[in-house]
Amino acid sequence: MSERICKRNVKSGSSLSLVLCISFPIAIFLCGRLALDAFIRLKECPSLSPHSRKGLAIIYSRYIFFFKTFLNLYFIFSLLDRARSIMRTSTPAAMRLTWLGLFFILLGLSQTPFTSGTALTKSLAELSANCRQCTRRSEIVVPMITNSDWVLKAFWASLATGVTRANQLYNTSSVLLQPVSFSPVNEAALVAKAAQNYTLMGTTVADLANVAPAINTAVQNGTAVITFNVGDLFLAQDNAMNHIGQPESVAGAKMGGRMVALGSTNIVCIMHQIGSAGQTQRCQGANAGALAANSAVTFTTITADGSSVPSLTATVNAYLDANPTTDGIISLSQDVVNYYVTILQTRGQTNTVRLATFDVNLDIISKMASNKIAYCVDQQQVLQGFGTMLLLKTLYMTRGQKLLTKILLTGPSVVKSANSGPISCRLDNTQAGCVATLASVRFFFLCSFLCVGLTYPKI
């Protein structure tokens, strides 16, 4: 019927009727399509918030209303056109029946519900923004194991942000695992447990005696393992696929060499995590670097309990009392360096004892600007977490392709107050003078792939 109407309107030259013939079907189609879109999003996203579900329901109801409205108007228009033809040739009784029919159609249209209430402040896309997240399952799940605390320790919390960013970008998810307290034995148990449930794993290597054998067993049983942060010297023993981090002995050498270059001659390196292979390598490297710069330097390594602030403070104060000529302190982590700053301030030795630390954050940069910390050695821990997830996702997506380069270096680099600006912006790009968009860390790995190439696993 509508085809005949439109043909007749074309012949008669009725522009209004012709517009209605074209616009009504388009409007009906669009409203129906949008209502269907809202309906699908409601059904596919059961975990949407109540506010989002209510908003989508309102949008769905309104599109349904407009769909019914245009559909009814289209039929009314068609009936009116038909009635006009009938009235030209019909009896008065037929005309009355026609008008009665039109009246009931209009009455039904007037009763069509229109959903009202809370005004919508978000669009359909905004209300269903989490739709893909709640329906898209992660392609891989990776346990990430550390020898410290992912939450309470600032360094590891920073490394975890790299893991989170990779998860968001590459559709992966991670399980952050840690021992109750620092213990290579407990970390080895976590590695063994994770290997029973996962085929991909990232972990630190707290020591050679306990953790490395657990990793080796996991690899032999088919788990792909990448070590990060600490463990570069143990690749031959643990057979991990790659290590992402800095060579701790090289980082230590840079630390010790820089301390001597600034004029220190009596240096102490404080190990606050007894049994940590990484801290041992750092102090040994710092000793070698300091003596290489000046063979007359006095270099001492002491141990302290970093889990107890009173014990740590007492140990450091006792050492400084017994060695009053000490003019350089090496802190092995950003998590304890503030305790040393407080100790030196209390003793009034901020200007006479040079303090340096491993790792960097905004607080350390601020203290370097005020000369409370001389410099630090950065290893880009965010990149370590991001890179571990990226390489494991690449292994999964390419069915076993991996980098030939076993160790991917994220450090070390010496950071001073003079060159800390770019790093400060990297840590917080909302500061004045910083570019709003961070440089993509993927560039680092793109270069690795282009320069080194890929190798296929043996079949």
C-alpha positions in Angstrom: 0.0 0.0 0.0 2.8 2.4 0.9 4.4 1.8 -2.5 1.2 2.8 -4.3 0.9 5.9 -2.1 4.4 7.0 -2.8 4.0 6.4 -6.5 0.7 8.4 -6.5 2.4 11.2 -4.5 5.2 11.4 -7.0 2.7 11.7 -9.9 0.6 14.2 -8.0 3.6 16.3 -7.0 2.7 16.5 -3.3 6.1 17.4 -1.8 4.9 17.0 1.8 3.5 13.5 1.2 6.7 12.6 -0.7 8.9 13.7 2.2 6.8 11.6 4.6 7.1 8.6 2.3 10.8 8.8 2.5 11.4 10.1 6.1 9.1 7.8 7.9 10.7 4.5 6.9 14.2 5.9 7.7 13.0 7.1 11.1 11.4 3.8 11.9 14.6 1.9 10.9 16.9 4.2 12.9 14.8 4.1 16.1 14.4 0.3 15.9 18.2 -0.1 15.4 19.1 2.1 18.3 16.6 0.4 20.6 18.0 -3.0 19.6 21.5 -1.7 20.3 20.5 -0.6 23.8 18.7 -3.9 24.4 21.8 -5.9 23.4 24.1 -3.9 25.7 21.7 -4.5 28.6 21.7 -8.3 28.0 25.4 -8.7 27.3 26.6 -6.6 30.3 25.2 -8.1 33.5 27.9 -6.6 35.6 27.1 -3.0 34.7 26.4 -0.7 37.6 22.7 -0.1 38.6 23.0 3.5 37.4 24.2 2.5 34.0 21.6 -0.2 33.7 18.9 2.3 34.6 20.2 4.8 32.0 20.3 2.1 29.3 16.8 1.0 30.2 15.5 4.6 29.8 17.2 5.0 26.5 15.8 1.7 25.3 12.2 2.8 26.4 12.5 6.1 24.6 13.7 4.6 21.4 10.9 2.1 21.5 8.4 4.9 22.0 9.7 6.8 19.0 9.8 3.6 17.0 6.1 3.0 17.8 5.2 6.6 17.2 6.7 6.8 13.7 5.3 3.4 12.8 1.8 4.4 13.9 2.1 7.7 12.1 3.2 5.9 9.0 0.1 3.7 9.1 -2.1 6.7 9.9 -0.7 8.5 6.9 -1.4 5.4 4.8 -4.9 5.0 6.1 -5.7 8.7 5.6 -4.6 8.4 2.0 -6.7 5.2 1.6 -9.6 6.9 3.3 -9.4 9.8 1.0 -9.8 7.5 -1.9 -12.7 5.7 -0.2 -14.6 8.9 0.7 -14.6 10.0 -2.9 -16.7 7.0 -3.8 -18.3 5.7 -0.5 -21.6 6.2 1.1 -22.0 8.3 4.3 -22.1 5.2 6.5 -18.7 4.0 5.1 -17.3 7.5 5.7 -18.4 7.3 9.3 -16.8 3.9 9.8 -13.6 5.2 8.4 -13.4 8.2 10.7 -14.3 6.0 13.7 -11.4 3.7 12.8 -9.0 6.6 12.6 -10.2 7.8 16.0 -9.4 4.5 17.7 -6.0 4.5 16.1 -5.2 8.0 17.4 -6.6 7.0 20.8 -4.2 4.0 21.0 -1.3 6.2 19.9 -2.0 8.7 22.7 -1.8 5.8 25.3 1.7 4.8 24.2 3.9 5.1 27.4 6.8 7.5 27.5 9.4 6.8 30.1 10.2 9.9 32.1 12.0 10.6 35.4 15.7 11.2 36.0 17.3 13.3 33.3 20.1 11.4 31.4 23.5 13.0 31.7 25.4 10.4 29.7 25.1 9.0 26.2 24.5 5.4 25.3 28.2 4.9 24.6 29.2 6.4 28.0 26.7 4.3 29.9 27.9 1.1 28.4 31.6 2.0 28.4 32.4 -1.0 30.5 30.6 -3.4 28.3 33.7 -4.8 26.6 35.5 -5.1 29.9 32.7 -7.2 31.5 32.3 -9.5 28.6 35.8 -9.8 27.2 37.7 -12.5 28.9 41.5 -12.1 29.4 43.5 -14.2 26.9 46.2 -15.1 29.4 46.5 -15.0 33.2 50.0 -14.5 34.6 51.1 -15.0 38.2 53.6 -12.2 39.1 55.7 -13.3 42.1 58.0 -11.0 44.1 60.1 -11.4 47.2 58.6 -8.3 48.8 55.2 -6.6 49.3 53.3 -5.4 46.2 51.2 -2.9 48.1 53.1 -1.6 51.2 56.4 -1.1 49.4 56.5 1.9 47.2 59.0 0.4 44.7 56.9 -2.7 44.1 53.7 -0.7 44.0 55.3 1.3 41.2 56.4 -1.8 39.4 52.8 -3.1 39.6 51.5 -0.1 37.7 53.5 -1.4 34.7 51.8 -4.7 35.0 48.4 -3.0 35.2 49.0 -0.9 32.1 50.0 -4.0 30.1 46.9 -5.7 31.3 44.7 -2.8 30.0 46.5 -2.7 26.7 47.0 -6.3 25.8 43.9 -8.0 27.3 45.8 -9.9 29.9 45.3 -10.3 33.6 47.7 -11.0 36.5 47.8 -12.5 39.9 50.2 -10.6 42.2 51.8 -13.0 44.7 54.2 -12.5 47.5 55.5 -14.3 50.6 54.2 -13.3 54.0 57.6 -11.9 54.8 60.9 -11.9 53.0 62.0 -15.5 52.6 63.6 -17.2 49.6 62.1 -20.5 50.8 58.6 -19.0 50.8 59.1 -17.5 47.4 60.3 -20.8 46.0 57.1 -22.4 47.4 55.0 -19.8 45.6 56.8 -20.5 42.3 56.2 -24.2 42.7 52.5 -23.7 43.5 52.0 -21.3 40.6 53.6 -23.7 38.2 50.9 -26.2 39.0 48.2 -23.9 37.9 49.6 -21.6 35.2 51.6 -22.1 32.0 53.0 -18.6 32.0 54.8 -16.9 35.0 56.8 -13.9 36.0 59.0 -13.9 39.1 62.0 -12.4 40.9 64.8 -14.6 42.0 65.6 -13.9 45.6 68.5 -16.4 45.7 70.2 -19.1 43.8 69.8 -21.9 46.4 66.0 -21.9 46.7 64.2 -19.9 44.0 66.3 -20.8 41.0 65.8 -24.6 41.3 62.0 -24.0 41.7 62.0 -22.0 38.5 64.1 -24.7 36.7 61.6 -27.4 37.7 58.7 -25.2 36.5 60.4 -24.7 33.1 61.0 -28.4 32.7 57.4 -29.1 33.4 56.3 -26.7 30.6 55.8 -23.4 32.3 57.2 -20.4 30.4 59.0 -18.2 33.0 60.4 -14.6 32.7 62.4 -13.3 35.6 62.3 -9.6 36.4 64.1 -7.1 38.7 66.5 -9.5 40.3 67.9 -12.7 38.8 70.1 -11.7 35.9 73.1 -13.9 37.1 70.9 -17.0 37.5 69.6 -17.5 34.0 72.0 -20.4 33.4 70.7 -22.1 36.5 67.0 -21.4 36.4 66.6 -21.6 32.6 64.1 -18.7 32.5 63.1 -17.5 29.0 64.3 -13.9 29.6 65.3 -11.6 32.4 64.1 -7.9 32.4 65.9 -5.5 34.7 69.4 -4.2 35.4 72.6 -6.1 36.2 72.8 -5.5 39.9 76.6 -5.7 40.1 76.8 -3.1 37.3 74.3 -0.9 39.0 76.4 -1.2 42.2 79.6 -0.3 40.3 78.0 2.9 39.0 76.7 3.7 42.5 80.2 3.3 44.1 82.1 5.0 41.3 79.8 8.1 41.5 80.2 8.3 45.3 83.9 8.4 45.0 83.8 10.9 42.2 81.9 13.2 44.4 84.7 13.0 47.0 83.6 10.4 49.6 86.5 8.2 51.0 84.8 6.3 53.8 81.6 4.6 52.5 79.1 2.2 54.1 76.6 0.1 52.2 73.6 -1.0 54.3 71.9 -4.3 53.5 68.5 -4.1 55.0 67.2 -7.4 53.6 69.4 -10.2 54.8 69.6 -13.1 52.3 68.7 -11.0 49.3 70.9 -11.9 46.3 70.2 -8.6 44.7 71.3 -6.5 47.6 74.4 -8.6 48.0 75.3 -8.0 44.3 74.7 -4.2 44.7 77.0 -3.9 47.7 79.7 -6.0 46.0 79.4 -4.0 42.8 79.5 -0.7 44.8 82.7 -1.9 46.5 84.3 -2.8 43.2 83.3 0.5 41.6 84.5 2.6 44.5 87.9 0.8 44.7 88.3 1.0 40.9 87.9 4.8 41.2 90.2 5.1 44.2 92.0 2.2 45.7 92.5 4.1 49.0 88.8 4.2 49.7 87.4 2.5 52.8 84.3 0.5 51.9 82.2 -1.4 54.5 79.1 -3.5 54.1 76.8 -3.9 57.1 73.4 -5.6 57.6 70.4 -4.3 59.4 66.8 -5.3 60.0 64.8 -3.3 57.5 61.5 -4.7 58.7 61.9 -2.8 62.0 62.5 0.9 62.0 63.8 1.2 65.6 66.2 -1.7 64.9 67.4 -0.2 61.6 67.8 3.2 63.2 69.8 1.8 66.1 72.1 -0.2 63.9 72.9 2.8 61.6 73.4 5.2 64.6 75.7 2.6 66.3 77.8 2.3 63.1 78.1 6.1 62.7 79.1 6.5 66.3 81.8 3.9 65.9 83.0 5.3 62.6 82.8 9.1 62.8 84.8 9.6 59.6 82.1 8.0 57.5 81.2 10.4 54.7 79.1 8.3 52.4 76.0 6.1 52.9 74.6 3.8 50.2 70.9 3.0 50.6 69.7 -0.1 48.6 66.1 0.9 48.2 63.8 3.9 48.1 61.7 2.2 50.8 64.3 2.8 53.5 66.2 5.9 52.3 63.9 8.3 54.2 64.9 6.6 57.5 68.6 7.4 56.7 67.6 11.0 55.8 65.9 11.3 59.2 69.0 9.8 61.0 71.4 12.3 59.4 69.1 15.2 60.1 68.8 14.2 63.7 72.6 13.9 64.0 73.2 17.1 62.1 75.3 15.3 59.5 73.2 16.1 56.4 76.0 18.3 55.0 78.9 16.1 56.0 77.7 12.6 55.1 76.7 12.0 51.4 73.6 9.9 51.0 72.7 8.0 47.8 70.1 5.4 47.0 68.9 2.9 44.4 65.6 3.6 42.6 63.8 6.9 42.1 60.4 8.4 43.0 59.1 12.0 43.2 60.0 12.2 46.9 63.6 11.3 46.1 63.8 13.9 43.3 62.5 16.5 45.8 65.1 15.5 48.3 67.9 15.7 45.7 66.7 19.3 44.9 67.2 20.1 48.6 70.5 18.3 48.9 69.3 15.7 51.3 70.1 13.0 48.8 73.0 13.4 46.5 71.9 11.1 43.6 70.2 7.8 42.8 70.5 4.9 40.4 67.3 4.2 38.4 66.2 0.9 36.9 62.8 1.9 35.4 60.8 -0.7 37.4 57.5 0.2 35.7 59.1 -1.0 32.4 60.1 -4.3 34.1 56.4 -5.1 35.0 55.1 -3.9 31.6 57.8 -5.8 29.7 57.2 -9.1 31.5 53.5 -9.1 30.6 54.3 -8.0 27.0 56.8 -10.8 26.3 54.6 -13.5 27.8 51.6 -12.2 25.7 53.9 -12.2 22.6 54.9 -15.8 23.4 51.3 -16.8 23.6 50.1 -14.9 20.5 53.0 -16.1 18.2 52.8 -19.7 19.5 56.2 -19.8 21.0 58.3 -17.1 19.3 60.7 -15.4 21.7 63.6 -13.0 21.8 67.1 -14.3 21.3 68.4 -11.7 23.7 68.2 -13.3 27.1 68.7 -10.1 29.2 66.7 -7.0 28.4 68.2 -4.0 30.2 66.0 -1.3 31.8 69.0 0.2 33.7 71.1 1.3 35.4 71.2 5.1 34.9 72.5 7.7 37.4 69.9 10.4 38.2 70.9 13.7 39.6 68.9 16.8 40.4 70.2 18.4 37.2 68.8 15.6 34.9 65.8 14.6 36.9 63.3 16.7 35.0 62.2 14.1 32.3 62.0 11.4 35.0 59.9 13.6 37.2 57.5 14.1 34.3 57.5 10.4 33.6 56.4 9.8 37.1 53.8 12.5 37.1 53.0 14.2 33.8 50.4 16.6 35.4 53.2 18.8 36.7 53.9 22.2 35.2 56.1 22.0 32.1 55.4 18.3 31.5 53.9 16.9 28.3 50.4 15.5 28.9 51.1 12.2 27.0 53.8 9.9 28.2 56.1 8.3 25.6 55.0 4.7 24.9 57.2 2.1 26.6 56.3 -0.1 23.7 59.0 1.7 21.7 61.7 -0.1 23.7 60.4 -3.5 22.9 59.8 -2.6 19.2 63.5 -1.8 19.0 64.3 -5.0 20.6 62.3 -7.0 18.1 63.7 -5.1 15.1 67.3 -5.3 16.2 67.5 -8.8 17.6 64.8 -10.7 15.7 62.8 -13.7 16.7 63.5 -17.4 17.0 61.1 -20.4 16.7 61.1 -23.0 19.5 62.3 -26.5 18.8 59.5 -28.9 17.8 
